[in-house]
Amino acid sequence: MYENEIEALKRAGRFRERKLYDDTLQDLASNDYLGLSTKKKHLKKAIKLLEDYETISPKASMLVNGYHPIHRIFEMELAEANSFEDGLIVGSGFLANMALIESLVRKSDILFMDEEYHASGVLASQLLGDRVVTFKHNDAEDLREKLEASPAKRQIIAIEGVYSMSGELAKKEIFDLAEEKQALLIVDEAHSAGVLGWKLQGIFEHYGIPITKRHIKMGTLGKAYGSYGAYILASNEIISFLENRAKSVIYSTAPSVIDTALALVNFRYIRKKAEKLREEIQKRQQFVKQTYGIELQSLILPIEVQSNEQALYLQKGLMAQGYLVGAIRQPTVARPILRVILSLGVPMREIRHALALIHHNLD
């Protein structure tokens, strides 16, 4: 029934499929920024956390009886560490963006969304009709013009802390502008929590921004936190509103309890080892700057290539050498790239070798 469409994707070099990659490959493709996905001791600790409870699965929506003590402990620790009043755990980052954007933007509100915001937020914004305005990527001046031209009394801005394909940080000027205009600010910290900041709390900490009731932070547990699920941090009032209005919270089974326990163990580990982890992050950034003249602010290194075919060819060649990198093609990005993640789970000598191979093949 969809044969022609599939063939067109193949001809364009945009065909995708799930693959079981060799687990012995050095992983420079995933978002496992801190290398926690292989810490089996952490899984054992998570299982031990659950031994004190009769129930080990979510069973139902959090608003029925799927809300587990482990969920609440994690929410409280995460909120306190990030200086927010309260937290709400959600099944995935996709569901978190759906929850925030679909529910918070009411009839008389306007949402101002960065044009490179995550696909989950873009999908949610399509439910809003004319209540959404996109602004040029990371452009505070364009955002200012659009905010000042808007008659909405309640303005909501949605940005990412670190943009997933470029590794670029949201500009501090956007945070300042949101404060100046007293707008609600949603920050998707999926790729910045666990990577930025003195204690690796994310971009709010990185910029030293005092948290207010107008700030909303959401992030995923499936990246630096080495588990699965997501969270939203905000004021008591906003969390309560989401409990009453966010359909992806109300009508979804509560997040996995074991995944939440694992995220809690990993979160505590990150807080305890923040200094050491930060030093390892900086080593990788300094190497890229010294060797290639590229100043990274995250652990994402995008390397532009000429075509989709070249991206796939280079990816295949690197796999033969023992390395897995992302071959990212349209429509995810405007131009194809190799997306290299400088994961702390991969030794520096392997990172050096992989990057040397890439640049040799591009020269």
C-alpha positions as CSV (number, residue, x, y, z in Angstrom):
1,M,0.0,0.0,0.0
2,Y,2.9,2.4,0.7
3,E,5.4,0.8,-1.7
4,N,5.9,3.9,-3.9
5,E,6.5,6.2,-0.9
6,I,9.0,3.8,0.6
7,E,10.8,3.6,-2.8
8,A,10.9,7.4,-3.0
9,L,12.6,7.5,0.4
10,K,15.2,5.0,-0.7
11,R,16.0,6.9,-3.9
12,A,16.5,10.1,-1.9
13,G,18.8,8.5,0.7
14,R,16.2,9.2,3.4
15,F,15.0,5.7,4.2
16,R,15.2,4.7,7.8
17,E,14.9,1.4,9.6
18,R,15.5,0.0,13.1
19,K,18.8,-1.9,13.4
20,L,20.3,-4.1,16.1
21,Y,23.8,-2.7,16.1
22,D,26.8,-4.6,17.4
23,D,27.0,-3.9,21.1
24,T,30.8,-4.0,20.9
25,L,30.9,-0.8,18.8
26,Q,32.2,2.3,20.5
27,D,29.0,4.3,20.9
28,L,29.4,7.8,19.5
29,A,25.9,8.0,18.2
30,S,23.5,7.8,21.2
31,N,22.6,10.5,23.7
32,D,24.2,8.5,26.6
33,Y,26.3,11.6,27.3
34,L,27.8,10.4,30.6
35,G,28.1,6.7,29.7
36,L,25.7,5.6,32.4
37,S,23.8,3.1,30.2
38,T,26.4,0.4,30.9
39,K,26.6,0.9,34.7
40,K,25.1,-2.4,35.9
41,K,25.9,-1.6,39.5
42,H,23.4,1.3,39.2
43,L,20.7,-1.1,38.0
44,K,21.3,-3.3,41.0
45,K,20.9,-0.3,43.3
46,A,17.7,0.6,41.6
47,I,16.3,-2.9,42.1
48,K,17.3,-2.7,45.8
49,L,15.4,0.5,46.1
50,L,12.2,-1.3,45.0
51,E,12.6,-4.2,47.5
52,D,10.9,-2.2,50.2
53,Y,7.7,-1.8,48.2
54,E,5.0,-4.3,47.4
55,T,4.2,-2.7,44.1
56,I,6.9,-2.6,41.4
57,S,5.0,-1.5,38.3
58,P,2.8,1.6,37.7
59,K,-0.5,-0.2,37.1
60,A,-2.5,2.8,36.1
61,S,-2.5,6.6,35.5
62,M,-0.9,8.6,38.2
63,L,-4.3,10.1,38.9
64,V,-5.8,6.7,39.6
65,N,-3.3,4.6,41.7
66,G,-0.2,4.5,39.5
67,Y,1.6,7.1,41.5
68,H,4.4,5.3,43.3
69,P,6.5,6.6,46.2
70,I,9.6,6.2,44.0
71,H,8.0,8.7,41.6
72,R,7.5,11.2,44.3
73,I,10.9,10.8,45.8
74,F,12.5,11.4,42.5
75,E,10.3,14.5,41.8
76,M,11.1,16.0,45.1
77,E,14.9,15.5,44.8
78,L,15.0,16.8,41.3
79,A,12.9,19.9,42.1
80,E,15.0,20.7,45.2
81,A,18.3,20.3,43.4
82,N,17.1,22.6,40.6
83,S,15.5,25.2,42.9
84,F,11.9,24.6,41.6
85,E,8.9,24.3,43.8
86,D,7.6,21.0,42.5
87,G,8.1,18.3,39.8
88,L,6.0,15.9,37.7
89,I,7.4,12.8,36.2
90,V,6.1,11.9,32.7
91,G,6.4,8.8,30.5
92,S,8.7,10.4,27.9
93,G,10.1,13.7,26.7
94,F,7.6,13.5,23.8
95,L,4.7,13.3,26.3
96,A,6.2,16.1,28.4
97,N,6.2,18.5,25.5
98,M,2.7,17.4,24.5
99,A,1.6,18.0,28.1
100,L,3.1,21.5,28.4
101,I,2.2,22.9,25.1
102,E,-1.3,21.4,24.6
103,S,-2.4,22.4,28.1
104,L,-0.7,25.6,29.1
105,V,-1.5,27.7,26.0
106,R,-5.1,28.8,26.6
107,K,-7.5,30.5,24.3
108,S,-6.2,34.1,24.7
109,D,-2.5,33.1,25.0
110,I,0.2,33.1,22.4
111,L,3.1,30.6,22.2
112,F,6.4,31.8,20.8
113,M,8.4,28.8,19.7
114,D,12.0,28.6,18.3
115,E,11.8,27.4,14.7
116,E,14.2,24.5,15.6
117,Y,12.2,23.3,18.7
118,H,11.8,19.5,19.0
119,A,9.4,17.7,16.8
120,S,7.2,16.8,19.8
121,G,6.6,20.4,20.6
122,V,6.0,21.3,16.9
123,L,3.4,18.5,16.8
124,A,1.7,19.8,19.9
125,S,1.7,23.3,18.6
126,Q,-0.3,22.2,15.6
127,L,-3.3,21.8,18.0
128,L,-3.1,25.5,18.8
129,G,-4.1,27.0,15.4
130,D,-3.3,30.7,15.3
131,R,-2.1,30.8,18.9
132,V,1.5,29.8,17.9
133,V,4.2,32.1,16.4
134,T,7.6,30.8,15.4
135,F,10.7,33.0,15.7
136,K,14.1,32.7,14.0
137,H,16.3,30.2,15.6
138,N,18.1,31.5,18.7
139,D,17.3,35.1,17.6
140,A,16.4,37.3,20.6
141,E,15.7,40.3,18.4
142,D,13.2,38.5,16.2
143,L,11.6,37.2,19.3
144,R,11.4,40.7,20.8
145,E,9.7,42.1,17.7
146,K,7.1,39.3,17.8
147,L,6.5,39.6,21.5
148,E,6.0,43.3,21.2
149,A,3.6,43.0,18.2
150,S,1.4,40.5,20.1
151,P,-1.7,41.6,21.9
152,A,-1.7,38.5,24.2
153,K,-1.7,39.2,27.9
154,R,-0.1,35.8,28.6
155,Q,2.9,35.1,26.4
156,I,4.7,31.7,26.5
157,I,8.2,31.1,25.0
158,A,9.5,27.6,24.2
159,I,13.2,27.0,23.6
160,E,15.7,24.2,24.1
161,G,18.7,24.4,26.4
162,V,21.0,22.6,23.9
163,Y,19.7,22.0,20.4
164,S,20.1,18.4,19.7
165,M,21.5,18.4,16.1
166,S,23.9,21.4,16.3
167,G,24.9,21.2,20.0
168,E,24.2,25.0,20.2
169,L,23.2,26.6,23.5
170,A,20.1,28.8,23.8
171,K,21.2,32.4,24.0
172,K,21.2,34.1,27.4
173,E,19.5,37.1,25.8
174,I,16.4,35.0,25.4
175,F,16.2,34.2,29.1
176,D,16.7,37.9,29.8
177,L,14.0,38.9,27.3
178,A,11.6,36.5,28.9
179,E,12.2,38.0,32.3
180,E,11.9,41.6,30.9
181,K,8.5,40.7,29.3
182,Q,7.3,38.6,32.2
183,A,6.6,35.8,29.9
184,L,6.4,32.1,30.8
185,L,9.5,30.3,29.6
186,I,9.5,26.6,28.7
187,V,13.0,25.2,28.4
188,D,13.5,21.7,27.0
189,E,16.7,20.6,28.8
190,A,16.8,17.1,27.3
191,H,20.3,17.7,26.0
192,S,21.6,20.1,28.6
193,A,20.7,18.5,31.9
194,G,23.7,16.4,33.0
195,V,26.1,18.2,30.7
196,L,26.0,21.9,31.5
197,G,26.5,23.8,34.8
198,W,28.8,23.6,37.8
199,K,26.8,20.7,39.2
200,L,25.6,19.5,35.7
201,Q,22.1,20.7,36.5
202,G,21.6,22.3,33.0
203,I,21.4,25.6,31.3
204,F,19.7,27.6,34.1
205,E,22.7,26.7,36.3
206,H,25.1,27.3,33.5
207,Y,23.9,30.9,33.1
208,G,23.3,31.5,36.8
209,I,19.7,32.3,36.3
210,P,17.6,32.5,39.5
211,I,14.4,30.3,39.1
212,T,11.1,32.1,39.2
213,K,7.5,31.0,39.0
214,R,7.5,31.8,35.3
215,H,10.2,29.2,34.6
216,I,9.3,25.7,33.4
217,K,12.0,23.1,32.9
218,M,11.4,19.8,31.3
219,G,13.8,17.1,30.3
220,T,14.2,13.4,29.5
221,L,15.7,10.6,31.6
222,G,16.8,8.7,28.5
223,K,19.9,10.7,27.8
224,A,22.5,11.9,30.4
225,Y,20.4,10.3,33.2
226,G,20.8,6.8,31.6
227,S,17.2,5.6,32.0
228,Y,13.8,6.2,30.4
229,G,11.0,8.7,31.1
230,A,10.9,12.5,31.5
231,Y,10.1,15.2,34.0
232,I,8.6,18.7,34.3
233,L,9.8,21.2,37.0
234,A,7.8,24.3,37.7
235,S,5.8,26.2,40.3
236,N,3.3,24.4,42.5
237,E,0.5,26.2,40.6
238,I,1.7,25.0,37.2
239,I,2.2,21.5,38.3
240,S,-1.3,21.4,39.7
241,F,-2.7,22.8,36.5
242,L,-0.9,20.1,34.5
243,E,-2.4,17.4,36.8
244,N,-5.8,18.8,35.9
245,R,-5.4,19.7,32.2
246,A,-2.5,17.8,30.6
247,K,-4.1,14.9,28.6
248,S,-0.8,13.1,28.2
249,V,-0.5,13.0,32.0
250,I,-4.1,12.3,32.8
251,Y,-4.7,9.5,30.3
252,S,-1.3,7.8,30.2
253,T,-0.2,5.0,32.4
254,A,2.3,6.3,35.0
255,P,6.0,6.1,34.1
256,S,7.8,2.8,34.7
257,V,8.8,2.4,38.4
258,I,12.1,0.6,37.7
259,D,13.1,3.2,35.1
260,T,12.4,6.0,37.6
261,A,14.4,4.2,40.3
262,L,17.3,3.8,37.9
263,A,17.1,7.5,37.0
264,L,17.1,8.4,40.7
265,V,20.2,6.3,41.3
266,N,21.9,7.9,38.3
267,F,20.8,11.4,39.3
268,R,22.3,10.9,42.8
269,Y,25.5,9.6,41.2
270,I,25.8,12.7,38.9
271,R,25.3,15.0,41.9
272,K,28.0,13.2,43.9
273,K,30.5,12.9,41.0
274,A,29.7,16.2,39.3
275,E,33.3,17.6,39.5
276,K,34.9,14.5,38.0
277,L,32.3,14.2,35.3
278,R,32.6,17.9,34.4
279,E,36.4,17.5,34.1
280,E,35.9,14.7,31.6
281,I,33.4,16.8,29.6
282,Q,35.9,19.6,29.5
283,K,38.7,17.3,28.3
284,R,36.7,16.3,25.3
285,Q,35.7,19.9,24.5
286,Q,39.3,21.1,24.8
287,F,40.6,18.3,22.6
288,V,38.2,19.3,19.8
289,K,39.1,23.0,20.1
290,Q,42.9,22.3,20.1
291,T,42.8,19.8,17.3
292,Y,40.0,21.1,15.0
293,G,39.5,24.7,16.1
294,I,35.9,24.0,17.0
295,E,34.6,25.4,20.3
296,L,32.0,23.1,21.7
297,Q,29.6,24.1,24.5
298,S,28.0,20.6,24.8
299,L,29.1,17.1,23.9
300,I,27.5,17.2,20.4
301,L,29.8,17.5,17.5
302,P,28.0,17.9,14.1
303,I,30.2,17.4,11.1
304,E,28.5,18.5,7.8
305,V,28.9,16.2,4.8
306,Q,28.0,16.7,1.2
307,S,25.1,14.3,0.7
308,N,22.9,11.7,2.3
309,E,24.9,9.0,0.5
310,Q,28.2,10.3,1.9
311,A,26.8,10.3,5.4
312,L,25.7,6.7,5.1
313,Y,29.0,5.7,3.4
314,L,31.1,7.3,6.2
315,Q,28.9,5.8,8.9
316,K,29.3,2.3,7.4
317,G,33.1,2.8,7.1
318,L,33.4,3.9,10.7
319,M,31.4,0.8,11.8
320,A,33.9,-1.4,10.1
321,Q,36.6,0.4,12.3
322,G,34.6,-0.2,15.5
323,Y,32.7,3.1,15.9
324,L,29.1,4.0,15.6
325,V,28.1,7.6,14.8
326,G,24.8,9.1,13.7
327,A,24.2,9.7,10.0
328,I,21.5,12.4,10.3
329,R,19.6,13.2,7.1
330,Q,16.6,15.3,6.0
331,P,14.0,16.1,7.3
332,T,15.7,16.0,10.7
333,V,18.3,18.4,9.5
334,A,18.4,20.8,6.6
335,R,21.8,19.4,5.4
336,P,23.1,15.9,6.2
337,I,25.6,15.6,9.1
338,L,27.6,13.0,11.0
339,R,26.5,13.6,14.6
340,V,29.3,12.6,16.9
341,I,28.6,12.4,20.6
342,L,31.7,12.7,22.7
343,S,30.3,10.3,25.3
344,L,32.1,9.9,28.6
345,G,31.5,6.2,28.1
346,V,34.1,6.1,25.3
347,P,37.8,6.5,26.2
348,M,39.5,9.6,24.9
349,R,42.0,7.5,22.8
350,E,39.0,6.0,20.9
351,I,37.4,9.5,20.4
352,R,40.7,10.8,19.0
353,H,41.0,7.8,16.6
354,A,37.3,8.1,15.4
355,L,37.6,11.8,14.7
356,A,40.9,11.3,12.9
357,L,39.2,8.7,10.6
358,I,36.4,11.1,9.9
359,H,38.5,14.0,9.0
360,H,40.9,11.8,6.9
361,N,37.9,10.7,4.8
362,L,36.6,14.2,4.5
363,D,39.9,15.8,3.4
